[in-house]
Amino acid sequence: AEYMGIFSMAEPVRKRTFRKFYYRGIDLDQLLDMNIDQLCQLFPCRVRRRLKRGLKPKHETLLKKLRKSKKDIPVGEKPDVVKTHLRDMIVLPEMVGSIVGVYNGRVYTTVEVKPEMIGHYLGEFSLTYKPVKHGRPGIGATHSSRFIPLK
């Protein structure tokens, strides 16, 4: 009885607060206000080079489709899935919150873009292979298993 009293005296359960996202010390709202040149300075070298050379028309089209899917939805709802083969598309701050179907060579893997994905490629979130689940070794796996006596 005394043990239960400790919990009843504790403060009421607080609502969980989520950690604010920062990309290299800059929060998401400020990232959204930046233009491509300012974003380039934050990204790693390979991404910086790619953005400096300009986005290809295919990548621009994907961004337009993502904007359109996010534009006319009520608050709290998720946007429609936008399917793409562009695994080499860099995740930009304006893509956060979108849902992208990334093609892995067989099926479209649904990827919800989160702030932590900024600066990565879409292909990183859609594996093209099934990871190996190691079981027992089969015949021919070792040199000793090759020798089969002839009775």
C-alpha positions in Angstrom: 0.0 0.0 0.0 2.8 2.4 0.9 4.6 1.5 -2.4 1.5 2.6 -4.5 1.5 6.0 -2.7 4.8 7.0 -4.2 3.3 6.9 -7.7 0.2 8.8 -6.8 2.3 11.7 -5.3 4.3 12.0 -8.5 3.4 14.8 -10.9 0.8 14.1 -13.6 2.1 12.6 -16.9 3.3 15.3 -19.2 2.6 15.4 -22.9 5.6 14.2 -24.9 7.5 17.0 -26.6 9.3 16.3 -29.8 12.9 17.4 -30.4 13.2 20.3 -32.8 15.0 19.4 -36.0 18.2 21.2 -36.9 20.3 20.7 -40.1 23.8 21.8 -39.3 22.5 24.2 -36.7 19.7 25.7 -38.7 16.1 24.8 -38.0 13.6 23.6 -40.7 11.7 26.9 -40.9 14.8 28.8 -41.8 15.9 26.1 -44.3 12.6 26.5 -46.1 13.1 30.2 -46.4 16.6 29.8 -48.0 17.2 29.7 -51.7 19.3 27.0 -53.5 22.6 29.0 -53.3 22.3 29.4 -49.5 21.4 25.7 -49.1 24.4 24.7 -51.2 26.8 26.1 -48.6 25.3 23.8 -46.0 25.3 20.6 -48.0 28.3 18.2 -48.5 30.5 18.5 -51.5 28.9 16.0 -53.9 25.4 17.5 -53.3 26.8 21.0 -53.6 28.3 20.3 -57.0 25.1 18.7 -58.2 22.9 21.7 -57.2 25.4 24.2 -58.6 25.2 22.5 -62.0 21.5 22.9 -61.8 18.6 20.5 -61.5 17.6 18.6 -64.6 14.1 19.0 -66.0 13.0 15.6 -64.7 14.0 16.6 -61.2 12.1 20.0 -61.5 9.0 18.1 -62.7 9.2 15.8 -59.6 9.4 18.9 -57.4 6.4 20.4 -59.1 4.4 17.2 -58.6 5.3 17.1 -55.0 4.3 20.8 -54.5 1.0 20.1 -56.2 0.2 17.0 -54.1 1.0 18.9 -50.9 -0.9 22.1 -51.9 -4.6 21.0 -51.8 -4.8 18.8 -48.7 -6.5 19.5 -45.4 -4.3 20.0 -42.3 -3.3 16.7 -40.6 -3.9 14.6 -43.8 -1.1 13.0 -45.8 -0.5 14.0 -49.4 -0.9 11.6 -52.4 2.0 9.3 -53.3 4.1 10.7 -56.2 5.8 7.8 -58.0 9.3 8.3 -59.4 12.2 6.5 -60.9 14.6 9.3 -59.9 16.6 7.6 -57.2 19.3 10.2 -57.6 17.0 13.1 -56.5 18.5 15.0 -53.5 16.0 15.5 -50.7 15.5 19.2 -50.3 13.8 21.0 -47.4 10.6 21.7 -49.4 10.1 18.0 -50.0 9.7 17.3 -46.2 6.2 15.9 -45.5 5.7 14.5 -49.0 5.2 10.9 -49.8 7.3 9.5 -52.6 7.0 6.1 -54.3 10.7 5.4 -55.2 11.3 2.6 -57.8 13.8 0.0 -56.7 13.8 -2.0 -60.0 10.8 -4.2 -59.0 8.2 -2.2 -57.0 7.7 1.4 -55.8 8.7 1.7 -52.2 6.6 4.3 -50.3 8.9 6.8 -48.6 7.6 9.5 -46.3 10.1 12.3 -46.5 11.3 13.4 -43.0 13.5 16.3 -42.0 16.4 13.9 -41.2 16.6 12.9 -44.9 17.6 16.4 -46.1 20.8 16.2 -48.2 20.5 12.4 -48.9 19.3 10.7 -52.1 15.9 9.2 -52.5 17.5 5.9 -53.5 19.1 5.5 -50.1 15.6 4.9 -48.6 14.5 2.2 -51.2 16.8 -0.8 -51.2 17.3 -2.6 -54.5 18.2 -5.9 -52.9 16.9 -8.1 -50.1 19.4 -8.2 -47.3 21.0 -11.6 -46.8 19.6 -13.7 -43.9 22.4 -16.1 -43.1 21.2 -19.7 -42.4 23.2 -22.9 -42.3 26.0 -23.3 -44.9 25.2 -25.5 -47.9 27.1 -28.1 -49.8 30.4 -26.7 -51.2 30.5 -23.9 -48.7 33.8 -25.2 -47.2 36.7 -27.4 -48.5 35.8 -30.2 -46.1 32.2 -30.5 -47.4 33.5 -31.3 -50.9 34.9 -34.6 -49.8 32.1 -37.2 -50.0 33.3 -40.8 -49.3 32.5 -43.4 -52.0 31.5 -46.1 -49.4 
